[in-house]
């Protein structure tokens, strides 16, 4: 189909058509969302909620979880049916930050330490990560 679109329609029309089709295909609700250290729910019609659930570590975020959460926010950005993103935590702490024990082992292996989910939200909002709505 992509080749047919390229041949028969201008770039601006293809872009418009893609924007109409893509949100349906990229719906966050339509995906199986199972993760080890957090859950994704939809408490309202236009709301996605990420709930950290690593109570034994006070919901600290390891590298894999950080990448997974960043992926959820990327999908949230593409899903026009969702307007509000909430991140919360179970237990007595919302989140104590990066998993430093896991990170120190990664550094010894020569890997760079970056909290992708935190940077992802902060960079998109342009306000230091304080905004979660569109």
Phi, psi and omega in degrees: 000323182300319178296319178297317178298315181300319183286324193256349183225152178292163180300319182292323178290320177299319179297316178298315179297317179298321181293333177282326184273318188302314183303326179293320181286336186258014184301124179296325180296331186278000184257151173284116185245090179235123182226156184288316188247009177200163177237158178238125179229171181231084186288349178210172185303321185242026188236134170245138180233127174257123181244112177293137181218073177224060189299328180297338179244021181053038176060029175292154189251122175272174185301315181296317179295321178301314179296319180296318179294320177300322177297321177297316180294325176298316178292323176301317179301327182274343186265100183291347179281347180254129183249333186233134175244129181239137171237131183217178180221154176269161177082202188274352180229135174299301179192131180266006176106208182286150176284093186290330178294312176296322181293322181295324176294322179293320180296321178299332177275002177089013180267147178279143180263117177215133175272092186300318182295318180294314179295323181298312180293316182297316182293323181290316185287329181072012182229028179078019176086015184273349185254136178234004180245165179271000000 
